[in-house]
Amino acid sequence: MNQTIRNTQETNMNLHNTTRPGGPGPQELVPSRYALKIGEIDVMVISDGVLTLPGAMLAHNADPAVRAAWLKDMFLPPDAFDWALNVVVVHSGDQTILVDAGLGSDPDLHLPRAGQLSKRLEAAGIDLESVTDVVLTHMHMDHIGGLLVDEVKERLRPDLRIHVAAAEVAFWEAPDFSHVSMPPGFPDALRATAKRFAKEYHNQLRTFEDEHEVAPGVVVTRTGGHTPGHSVVRLASGGDRLTFAGDAVFTVGFHHPDWHNGFEHDPEEAARVRVRLLRELAANGELLVATHMPFPSTGRVAVDGDHFRWVPAFWDY
């Protein structure tokens, strides 16, 4: 049997052994999940949908004309763009790990195409009850909101462990928004969501300082930058490697890694983190997945002169 086909089938079987069967609803016209293997670790990238943001969010420190030219070159509209929302489910040993939890629902922000995680986990055959661990790259609402949806907490295991950097929890006790450039309403929503999350899940939080092994071959490492406790998750097994970069990397960051994203609380440090990570990934050739790269956001990084180039992986069928 072709190795690619066998790997894909094994991934699906291994993930579904811990879940109940499910299928996409008739309204799902495009794929919303993508499975792959990193050695003996099963990985599934799941789309939480997309949210529409102003084009200026890409780079509030850039010359508007240069930013507009980049958007045009990428065949994107000049005034707004759809931001992908990706989470990852990892199965390592006897642990099922949800990396980030999507946006959830905030009716005040009017984001109807986001917050799809619960139904897409179900469609992928993944029971919330099977999740043993959650890893949060940070506590922005598009990474924690899915755990605040009605009836979700009641379906989670009482011994669920939620891993997050201690610096992140401390930051949201009195967050600093002085360096961000967000649309109206977002700072208040972010602050309120983080506060509610910390209150509701206080007993499940398992904080770490700089690095923590969540499961065999699954390590979360604090990078800072985007938020003080922002972290990446690195998978390694059998010679294969993958990094889930959270919000350290955006599509525009390959061409313009020094551009400041509007959600970055320390944009200059975020740019330094981004460059270091992209250089490392280009050097070692490991796979990259990120929250806001177009689904399934699976690919590699190449050096392109003074900048970087995104090389999407060929889909396995």
N, C-alpha and C positions, 0 to 999 in steps of 0.2 A: 504493500500500500504506500502511496506517495506520502513522504514524511510530513509535508505541510498539511495534507488532508487529515492524517492521523493525529497530528498535534491539535488541530482545530477540534476534531471529534472528542479527543481526550479532555480538552479544556471544557467543552460543553458538558460532558458526562460528569466530570469532577465537580463543576459548579452546581450542577443540578442534583447531585447526590445529596446535597444538604438543603435542598429547596423543594418547593412544590412546582409542578409543571405550570407553565403559563404561556400566553402568546400575545402578540400585539393586537390592540383593538383595531377595528376597521378604519378608524380615523388616522392611524399611523401610516402615512404614505412614504416615509423615509426611515432608514434604520436609526435606532436610538440606542443600540448597544453593540459593542465590538469586543470579542474575546481573543485573548492571546495567552501564550505561556512564556514565563521567564524561568527557565529550568524546570524545577518541580513546583513552581508557584503559579497558580491560576489567577489570571487578571481579567477583569471585565470593565471596560470604559462605558459609562452610561451617561446619556445626555439628560440634563435637567431642563433643557429647552434653551431659549435665547432671550435676552433682554435688549431693548433698543436704547442706545445712549447717544448723546451729542458727539459729533465728530471731534470737537475740541478736547474731549476726554482723552483722546489718544496721546496728546502732547500739549499741555498747556504752556510749556516753555518754548515751543517751536514757533518759528515765523509762520503765520497763518497761510501765506502763499505756498510755502514749502510743504506744510501739512496738507493743503488742498491738492498739491501736485502728487503727493504720495497716494492719497485716496483715489485720485483719478487713475494713476498708474495701476492701482489694484482693482479697478473697476468697481469702486465703492462710491456711494453717494457722498456729496460734500458735507452734508449737514448732520447726518446721523448714520449709525451703523449697528448691525446686530452683533451682540457679544455672546459668544457661545458660553454655556455653563456645563462643565463636565465634572463628574465624580468618578471614583474608581472603587470597585469591589475586589478585594484580594483574599484568596484562600491559600493559607500556608499552614501545613500541618492540620491541627484540629481547630484552627482559628479562622473565622470569617471576619474580615476587617473592612469597614466602610471608611474610605478616605474622603472627607468632607461630606456635607449633607444637603447641598443645594439651597435654593432660595426660600422654599416654603411659600407662604402666602402673605402678602401685605397689601390689602385692598387700597390703601391710601396712595400707593405708588403706581397703580394701574399697569401692571406687568403681566398680562394674561398669558403670554407664551412661555413664561418661566414657571418654576415651581412644579415640574412634572415628575420629580423623583419617585414619589410613592407609587404612582401607577406604573412607572417604567421599571422599577424594581419588581413589582408584581408581574408585569409582562415578561420579564426576564426569568421568572421563576425563583426569585430571591425573597425569602421570608425575612421580615424584620426580626422575627424571633431567633433566626439563625445567626444574627450578627453578634459576635462576642466582643468586638472592639470597634471604636470609632477613633480615627485620627483626624485632628483638625489642623489644616495648614495655618489657619488664623480664624479670627472670630468676626469677620465681616458677615453680614446677614446672608449673603449668597453662598456661604459655606456652612452655616449653622441653622438656617431657617427651616430646613426640612425636618429637623427634630422638634420643631415647635408647632407643627401642623396638628390639628385636632386628632386625637386618638392614636397618634404615633407613639408617644411615650408609653402608653398602656400596653402596646404590643412589643416593646423592647424588653430584653432580659433584665431582671432586677440586678444581676451582677455585671451588667454592661460596664466596660471600662472606656472612658473617653480621654484620650491622650492629647495634651495641648501644652505648649511651652508656658512655664510659669510667668515669663515676662509678658505673654499675651494676656493672661488673666489679670495681671496687675495693671496693664495699660488700660483696660476697659473699665477699671474702677473710676478713672478720671481721664478719659481720652482727649488727646490733643488733635484738633482739626485745623490748626493754623497754617499748615502747608499743603492742604488738599485743594482740589478744584472740582467739586462735585455739583451735580444738578440740585436745585432747591428740594428740600425735603429729605435728601439722603442722609446728611449728618444726623438729624434727629432720629431717623429710622434705624440707622446703624447703632446709635447709642442705646436706644430703647431695646432693640433686639438682643444686643450683647448682654445688657443688664438682665433681661428676662431669662436668657439662656443660662447665665451664671447662677441665677437663683434657682431655676428649676432642676438643673443638673449638677448642683454643687456636690452631692454625695458620690456622683459617678466620675468626677474629674480626677485624672491621674497626671499631675504636672511633672515636667522634667526641665532641667536647666538648659543643656546644650544638645544632648543626643540621647536617644533611648531606643533600644531594640524592642519592638512591639511583638514580633514573632520571628521564627527562624527566617533569616534573610530579609526581614522587613525592618528598616531603621529610619526613624524620623530625626531630622537634624534642623536646629534653629538657624536661620539665616539672617533674620531681622530685615530692615529696609522697608518693605511694603507696610508692615506693621512691626513693632518691636519684637514680637514673638513669632513672626512669620516663619514657617518651616517648610522643608521639602521632605518627601518620602522616597527612600531609595530601596529598590528591590535588587537582590542578587542571589542567583542560584544556578549551579551547573555551568558557570562561565557566562551566563546571560545577565544583563543589567538593564534596569529601567529606572528613570527618575520621574516622579510626579512633582512638578515644579510649582504647583499652586499658582499664585499670582506673581511669581518672580519673572515670568516670561510671557510676553504678549506677541502677537503677530508682527506688529510694527517694530518690536524690539530687536529683530534680526537686522533690519536695515538701519535703525536709529536707536541703538541701545541707550543713548544718553537722553532720549525724550522722556519727559516725566508724565506718567499716567496720573489722571486726576484723583485716583483713590489711594495714592501712595502717601503715607503719613510722614515719611522721611525720603523724599524723592531722590536726593543725591546719593544716599546710601543704597536705595533700591537700585539705582543705575549701576553702582559698583557691584552689588550682589549679582545683578543680571549679567554683567560682562564676565565676572569670574566664573559663573555657572556655565555660560555659553562656551567659554574657552575650554573648560573642563570637559564638557560633553562633546565638543568638536575633537578634542584630543583622544578621548577614549572610545568614541563611536557608539556609546550606549543609547538606547531608546529614550525619547522624551515624550511625556504627556503633560499637558498643562490645562488649567481650568478654563481659560478663555481662548485657547486655540480652536479653530474650527474642528468640530467632531469628525473623526474620533481622535484627532490631535495626536496621532502616533507617528513619529518620524525621528529623524536624526538632524544633527547640526553640522554644518560645514563652514569653514572659513572662506570668506569672499572678500579678498583685499583687506581693507580696514574694518570690514563689517562681517556679518554672518549670513548664512543662507539656510533656510528651512528646507529639508528634504523629506517630503511625506513618505511614509512606508507604503509599499504596495499592499492593498487589502488581501488578506487570505480568504478564500472562498471554500 
